[in-house]
Amino acid sequence: MRRFLPLFGFLFLSHTLAPRADAQQAGTMALPLTHSEQAHTLGEVTKSERLTWMREQVRESRYGQKGLNNLFKNFEGNHFIDSDIPGVSKNLRFLSSPSASQAIGARRNLLFGTKLANDSRFKLVALDKPHTIWSKEQGRWLKTDQDQIFKVRQTGQSCWVEVKDVKPAGQRSDFQRIKQQIDNMAAENKRSGTLTAWVNRQETIPAIKDYAKQKGVPVYEKTKQAEFPRVLEDLKRRSLGETRMKFAGGALNSAIGILLLYTSGEALLADLKSNSDDFASRLKIGEHASLLVSGGASTAYSIAEIASRFTTTGSTLVGLGKWGGPTAFAGFIVAEGIGITLDVMHWEKMSEGQKSVAWIRHGSNALLIFVTFPGNPLSKNPWVAIPLLAAGGAGHVVAYLVEKYYAALEEEQKCQVRDYIYKAYGVSP
């Protein structure tokens, strides 16, 4: 008897929690698990038995044997979908829901999910996945579900697609709920970089298309199951484009970080070797040390971003990605504050060359501060961030070279004066 207790406990919990976890739409009740379904969720059946169970779910639903043959093609060949994928078995059970809208939604989800499951370019992750999103506008967490969650295999990027069948009249009457859904998708894209798309089988009214365009969520209308591959192709194209741009941005940011490590490290060593110990000298040490920290943080952050696309993200990469950007930003702020203070103190005594270097460096730091500012939405746009990063990095290169040029010119002038004095007084060097 004792060995059956864990099984009885699991069945009890499954029966208790299933209605709450399987609620797909507001106002509808989830169907309780049968004994065979509980065995299915426990993984106690073979693949062949699972397929038999899936066919039974369709036969016993409102779609019957005709639906199994015509809609789901008996789950054979490239119409097979693995019931182990989260949400698949739930949607199969919803086919028998007393709510017509819930049953139709489950059918649509399964049909579109089958297209994904049999497309080698993508990996289907889940159907109807419960998700919680923070709403800045409402100041609270919002619960939603994600119709189709999958990944682009070539890039590893996640995608969230909502598949709908809403006529124009229904869109107008349900406009606020659709807007909220689009807001949720836009928020998830900003938070995690997940690609999103709102797909409708019917014609979509201009108000929804305009609102989605403002939020950066693509809308695909008049999209039946046969046209769904073009949506997937577009998502793959977008993913490849974004990944390449982010990779280029990460490589550029790494190069800038290495540049700052070299230039600021060289300047810091020179500061430490000098015998000066006044207030201005200590400020210079602080400025160059801050730039050194920013360079190191930028390099680490970029390497973590690039590496996370090729490896399983571990705690080290998560930490570098989380703190690298803010650390680089803080370093730039401190360095720029010290730099401005030093220039104000010595501006009247500075040569024209030194003033030029100061202006170039301040401008470069301003660009880098703007790009690394935490939460800046423009910095997430590679078409904006990459040119600004390139300009900021180029400015530091120019400032370094100009400073070296004037330092060499000044040293040459000192040598000429020294040689003149030696020659005038007949002194050998």
C-alpha positions in Angstrom: 0.0 0.0 0.0 2.8 2.4 0.9 4.3 2.3 -2.6 1.0 3.5 -4.1 0.8 6.6 -1.8 2.9 8.9 -4.1 0.8 8.0 -7.1 -2.5 8.7 -5.2 -1.0 12.0 -4.0 0.0 13.0 -7.5 -3.5 12.1 -8.9 -5.1 14.1 -6.1 -3.0 17.2 -6.8 -3.6 16.8 -10.6 -7.3 16.6 -10.1 -7.3 19.6 -7.7 -5.0 21.9 -9.7 -5.8 21.0 -13.3 -8.9 23.3 -13.7 -6.9 26.3 -12.4 -3.8 25.6 -14.6 -5.7 24.8 -17.8 -8.0 27.9 -18.0 -7.5 29.1 -21.5 -9.9 32.0 -21.8 -11.7 34.2 -19.3 -15.2 32.8 -18.4 -14.5 29.2 -19.5 -13.9 26.2 -17.3 -11.0 23.7 -18.0 -12.0 20.1 -18.4 -10.9 17.7 -15.6 -8.3 15.1 -16.4 -9.5 11.5 -17.0 -7.6 8.5 -15.8 -6.0 7.9 -19.2 -5.0 11.6 -19.5 -3.4 11.4 -16.0 -1.4 8.5 -17.2 -0.5 10.4 -20.3 0.8 13.4 -18.3 2.8 11.0 -16.1 4.7 9.8 -19.2 3.7 6.2 -18.5 2.7 5.6 -22.1 4.7 4.9 -25.2 4.8 7.2 -28.3 2.3 4.9 -30.1 0.0 5.0 -27.1 0.2 8.8 -26.9 -0.7 9.0 -30.6 -3.7 6.8 -30.0 -4.7 9.0 -27.1 -4.4 12.1 -29.3 -6.6 10.6 -32.0 -9.2 9.6 -29.4 -9.3 13.2 -28.1 -10.2 14.5 -31.6 -12.7 11.7 -32.2 -14.5 12.4 -29.0 -14.6 16.1 -29.6 -17.1 18.1 -31.7 -14.8 17.5 -34.7 -15.1 13.7 -34.7 -13.5 11.3 -37.1 -14.1 13.7 -40.0 -12.1 16.4 -38.2 -9.3 13.9 -37.4 -9.0 13.0 -41.1 -9.6 16.4 -42.7 -8.2 18.9 -40.2 -5.4 17.0 -38.5 -4.7 14.4 -41.2 -4.7 11.7 -38.5 -1.5 13.2 -37.1 0.5 11.3 -39.6 3.7 12.3 -41.5 4.4 16.1 -41.4 1.1 16.6 -39.6 2.3 15.0 -36.4 2.8 17.1 -33.3 4.4 15.8 -30.1 1.9 15.8 -27.2 4.9 16.1 -24.8 5.3 19.8 -25.9 3.7 21.9 -23.2 0.2 23.0 -24.0 -0.5 20.4 -26.8 -2.4 17.9 -24.6 -4.2 20.8 -23.0 -5.4 22.1 -26.4 -6.4 18.6 -27.4 -8.7 18.3 -24.3 -10.1 21.8 -25.1 -11.4 20.5 -28.4 -14.2 18.9 -26.3 -14.9 22.1 -24.3 -18.6 23.1 -24.0 -17.4 26.6 -25.0 -17.4 26.9 -28.8 -14.9 29.7 -28.8 -12.5 27.8 -26.6 -12.8 24.7 -28.8 -12.2 26.7 -32.0 -9.3 28.5 -30.4 -7.7 25.1 -29.4 -8.2 23.8 -32.9 -6.5 26.9 -34.4 -3.7 26.7 -32.0 -3.1 23.0 -32.8 -3.2 23.5 -36.5 -0.7 26.4 -36.5 1.4 24.6 -33.9 1.6 21.6 -36.2 3.0 23.8 -39.0 5.7 25.0 -36.6 6.5 21.5 -35.2 7.2 20.2 -38.7 9.3 23.1 -39.9 13.0 22.3 -39.4 13.9 26.0 -39.1 12.1 26.3 -35.8 11.6 24.6 -32.5 8.2 24.7 -31.0 8.5 25.4 -27.3 4.9 25.7 -26.0 1.2 26.4 -26.9 -0.9 28.6 -24.7 1.9 29.2 -22.3 0.9 31.1 -19.2 2.9 34.3 -18.8 3.1 37.3 -16.5 4.2 40.7 -17.7 4.8 44.0 -15.8 2.6 46.9 -17.1 4.2 50.3 -16.5 1.0 52.0 -17.6 -1.1 50.1 -15.0 1.6 49.7 -12.4 0.9 46.0 -11.9 1.6 42.5 -13.1 -0.7 41.3 -15.9 -1.4 37.6 -16.5 -1.7 36.5 -20.1 -1.1 33.4 -22.3 1.1 33.1 -25.3 -0.5 31.2 -28.2 2.7 30.0 -30.0 6.2 30.1 -28.4 9.0 28.8 -30.5 12.7 29.5 -31.3 14.6 30.2 -34.5 17.1 27.3 -34.6 19.7 29.3 -36.5 19.8 32.2 -34.0 18.3 30.8 -30.8 16.0 33.8 -30.6 12.5 33.3 -29.1 9.3 34.2 -30.9 5.8 34.8 -29.7 2.9 34.6 -32.2 -0.7 35.2 -31.4 -3.0 33.5 -33.9 -6.5 34.8 -34.1 -9.7 34.5 -36.2 -11.5 37.8 -35.4 -13.7 39.5 -37.9 -13.6 43.3 -38.3 -16.8 43.8 -36.2 -15.3 41.7 -33.4 -12.1 43.7 -33.6 -14.0 46.9 -33.0 -16.0 45.6 -30.1 -12.9 44.0 -28.5 -10.5 46.8 -29.4 -9.3 47.5 -25.8 -8.5 43.8 -25.1 -6.6 43.5 -28.4 -4.6 46.7 -27.6 -3.7 45.3 -24.2 -2.5 42.1 -25.9 -0.3 44.2 -28.3 1.0 46.1 -25.3 2.0 42.9 -23.7 3.8 41.7 -26.8 5.7 45.0 -27.2 6.7 44.9 -23.5 8.0 41.4 -23.8 10.0 42.4 -26.9 11.6 45.2 -25.0 12.3 43.1 -21.9 13.8 40.0 -23.6 14.2 40.7 -27.3 11.5 38.1 -28.1 10.2 38.6 -31.7 6.4 39.1 -31.8 3.7 38.9 -34.4 -0.1 39.2 -34.3 -1.6 37.0 -37.0 -5.3 37.1 -37.9 -7.2 34.9 -40.3 -9.6 37.8 -41.2 -9.0 41.2 -42.5 -7.6 43.5 -39.8 -9.1 47.0 -39.2 -6.7 50.0 -39.7 -7.0 51.1 -36.1 -5.4 47.8 -34.9 -2.7 47.9 -37.6 -1.8 51.5 -36.8 -1.6 50.8 -33.0 0.5 47.7 -33.5 2.8 49.6 -35.8 3.3 52.3 -33.1 4.2 49.5 -30.7 6.5 47.7 -33.1 4.4 44.6 -33.3 3.9 43.3 -36.9 0.4 42.4 -38.0 -0.4 39.7 -40.6 -3.9 39.7 -41.9 -5.9 37.2 -44.0 -3.5 34.5 -42.9 -4.9 31.0 -43.1 -3.0 27.9 -42.2 -1.6 27.6 -45.7 -0.2 31.1 -45.6 1.4 30.7 -42.1 4.8 29.7 -43.6 5.3 33.2 -45.0 4.9 34.6 -41.5 7.5 32.2 -40.3 9.9 33.1 -43.1 9.5 36.8 -42.2 10.2 36.1 -38.6 13.3 34.1 -39.5 14.5 36.9 -41.7 14.0 39.4 -38.9 15.8 37.2 -36.4 18.8 36.8 -38.7 18.9 40.6 -39.3 18.6 41.5 -35.6 21.2 38.8 -34.6 23.7 40.1 -37.2 23.2 43.7 -36.1 23.5 42.8 -32.4 26.6 40.7 -33.2 28.1 43.6 -35.1 27.2 46.0 -32.2 28.7 43.6 -29.7 31.9 43.2 -31.7 32.2 47.0 -32.0 31.5 47.5 -28.3 34.2 45.0 -27.5 36.7 46.8 -29.8 35.9 50.1 -28.0 36.3 48.4 -24.6 39.7 47.0 -25.6 40.7 50.5 -27.0 39.7 52.1 -23.7 41.6 49.5 -21.7 44.7 50.2 -23.7 44.6 54.0 -23.8 43.4 54.5 -20.2 45.7 51.8 -18.9 48.7 53.4 -20.6 47.7 56.9 -19.2 47.1 55.4 -15.7 50.5 53.8 -15.6 52.1 57.1 -16.7 50.2 58.9 -13.9 51.3 56.4 -11.3 55.0 56.6 -12.4 55.0 60.4 -12.2 56.2 62.1 -9.0 53.3 64.5 -8.9 51.1 64.2 -5.9 48.9 67.3 -6.1 45.1 67.5 -6.4 45.1 67.6 -10.2 47.3 64.6 -10.5 45.1 62.6 -8.2 42.1 63.6 -10.3 43.8 62.4 -13.5 44.4 59.1 -11.8 40.7 58.9 -11.0 39.7 59.8 -14.6 41.9 57.2 -16.2 41.0 54.6 -13.7 37.3 55.2 -14.4 37.8 54.9 -18.1 39.7 51.7 -17.4 36.7 50.3 -15.5 34.4 51.3 -18.3 36.6 49.7 -20.9 36.7 46.4 -18.9 33.0 46.4 -18.2 32.1 47.1 -21.9 34.4 44.3 -23.1 33.0 41.8 -20.6 29.4 42.8 -21.3 29.9 42.4 -25.1 31.7 39.1 -24.8 28.9 37.8 -22.6 26.3 39.0 -25.1 28.0 37.3 -28.0 28.9 34.1 -26.1 25.3 33.7 -24.8 24.1 33.2 -28.4 26.4 30.2 -28.9 26.3 28.5 -25.5 23.8 27.8 -22.7 23.6 30.9 -20.7 25.1 30.3 -17.3 25.2 32.4 -14.1 28.5 34.0 -15.1 27.2 35.2 -18.5 23.9 36.4 -16.9 25.9 38.4 -14.3 28.1 40.0 -16.9 25.2 40.9 -19.1 23.3 42.3 -16.2 26.0 44.5 -14.6 28.4 45.1 -17.4 26.3 47.9 -19.1 25.5 49.8 -15.9 29.1 49.6 -14.7 30.4 51.0 -18.0 27.8 53.8 -17.8 28.9 54.7 -14.2 32.6 54.7 -15.3 31.9 57.0 -18.2 29.9 59.4 -15.9 32.7 59.6 -13.3 35.5 60.0 -15.9 33.6 62.7 -17.7 32.9 64.6 -14.5 36.5 64.5 -13.5 37.6 65.4 -17.0 35.3 68.5 -17.0 36.6 69.5 -13.6 40.3 69.3 -14.7 39.6 71.3 -17.9 37.8 74.0 -16.0 40.8 74.2 -13.6 43.4 74.5 -16.4 41.5 75.8 -19.4 43.4 79.2 -19.5 46.7 77.5 -19.4 45.9 74.8 -22.0 47.4 75.0 -25.5 45.1 74.9 -28.5 46.0 71.3 -29.2 45.1 70.3 -25.6 41.8 72.1 -25.9 41.0 70.3 -29.2 41.8 67.0 -27.6 39.5 67.9 -24.6 36.6 68.8 -26.9 36.9 65.6 -28.9 37.1 63.5 -25.8 34.1 65.1 -24.1 32.0 64.6 -27.3 33.1 61.0 -27.5 32.2 60.4 -23.8 28.8 62.1 -24.3 28.0 59.6 -27.1 29.1 56.6 -25.1 27.2 57.8 -22.0 24.0 58.1 -24.1 24.4 54.6 -25.6 25.1 52.9 -22.3 22.4 54.8 -20.3 20.3 52.1 -18.6 16.8 51.8 -20.0 17.5 54.0 -23.0 15.2 52.5 -25.7 17.3 54.0 -28.5 20.3 52.0 -27.3 18.4 48.8 -28.0 18.0 49.8 -31.6 21.1 48.6 -33.4 20.5 51.1 -36.3 21.0 53.9 -33.7 23.4 52.3 -31.2 26.0 51.1 -33.7 26.6 54.5 -35.4 26.8 56.2 -32.0 29.2 53.6 -30.7 31.3 53.9 -33.8 31.4 57.7 -33.5 32.2 57.5 -29.8 35.0 55.0 -30.3 36.4 56.9 -33.3 36.5 60.1 -31.2 38.6 58.4 -28.6 40.9 57.1 -31.3 41.2 60.6 -32.8 41.8 62.2 -29.3 44.5 59.6 -28.5 46.3 60.2 -31.9 46.0 64.0 -31.7 47.3 63.9 -28.1 50.2 61.7 -29.2 50.9 64.1 -32.1 51.0 67.2 -29.9 53.1 65.4 -27.3 55.6 64.3 -30.0 55.6 67.9 -31.4 56.2 69.3 -27.9 59.0 66.9 -27.3 60.6 67.8 -30.6 60.5 71.4 -29.8 62.1 70.8 -26.4 64.9 68.9 -28.2 65.4 71.7 -30.6 65.6 74.2 -27.7 68.0 72.0 -25.8 70.2 71.5 -28.8 70.3 75.2 -29.5 71.3 75.9 -25.9 74.0 73.2 -25.9 75.3 74.6 -29.2 75.2 78.2 -28.0 77.2 77.5 -24.8 79.4 74.8 -26.3 78.0 72.2 -23.9 77.9 68.5 -25.0 74.7 66.6 -24.2 
